[in-house]
Amino acid sequence: MMLWFCLFLILTACEKQEDHPLQSDVDQQDVESVSSEEELQTAYDELDLISIEASESMEDDAIPGGRQRMDETDRFTRCASVIHDKEAMTITIDFGDGCKGPDGKVRSGIIFITYTGRLFVPGSVWTITSRDYTVNRKQLEGTKTITNISESIRDNVSFHKLLEGGKITWPDGTFATREVDKAFTWIRADNPLLDEVHVDGVASGMTRRGVAYKATIISTIVWKRACRLRGICIPVQGLKLLERRDHPDMLIDFGDGQCDALVTITKNGQSRVIEKNCYRMD
């Protein structure tokens, strides 16, 4: 169900990066800026998956369109205390003083969810906040609002996502900030293996190095489930413009839809290709 949909959007962590050098003005700090943007995105997109997983108890009917569940549950919340108050329409996920999930990450603190209806129902709004919530000792703050903007329960599922007041603080006291305004559409094919997720929108904030940035999707970012099943856990199509204060702009090109892990970074008309070898969190 929705669980695998969110997997498209959070599995961007990498074991290593390999360069395919061209004559390039793109240096290692530029590559780190791109990786930082992905790290911040991953941290907050993971909250979506945790929220959906915790809400499984209310998603016990058929998925719209007669589709089947495709992902196991309890990827992240197995060690947490989950209280689902259906009358109050709230979910509380309490990781206590710290517990290690099946994905190997140690989480602590509490995630709070309020909702107006099931996530698949057009018009439903989910609000996600937290208190002292940490992942591997990094504290996440902010308010996420997810609104189902689909026209019909039978159509492709579309969401508007806002992140306000996002802040990640590392154990050494350094921090990064983030605001997000994006639209996500789950394109559902007759064969679920051919499903895609399309993303548009913008994110902005300040990096851990104290550099203000803005990341704007200028050509729709596309994730393909078929590529995900082949171990490609980054987008395979689309363009993102990364603007940084006192630094030249960079264009991030995820490709033309082929299932590969190559990302082309262009600055000042010169390019550098990075191969991102991703791991699965299965």
Secondary structure by P-SEA (a helix, b strand, c coil): cccccccccccccccccccccccccccaaaaaaaaaaaaaaaaaaaaaaaaaaaaccccccccccccccccccccccccbbbbbcccccbbbbbcccccccccccccbbbbbbbbccccccccbbbbbbbcccccccbbbbbbbbbbbccccccccbbbbbbbcbbbbbcccccccccccccccccccccccccbbbbbbbbbbbbccccccbbbbbccbbbbbaaaaaacccccccbbbbbbbccccbbbbbccccccccbbbbbccccbbbbbbbccccc
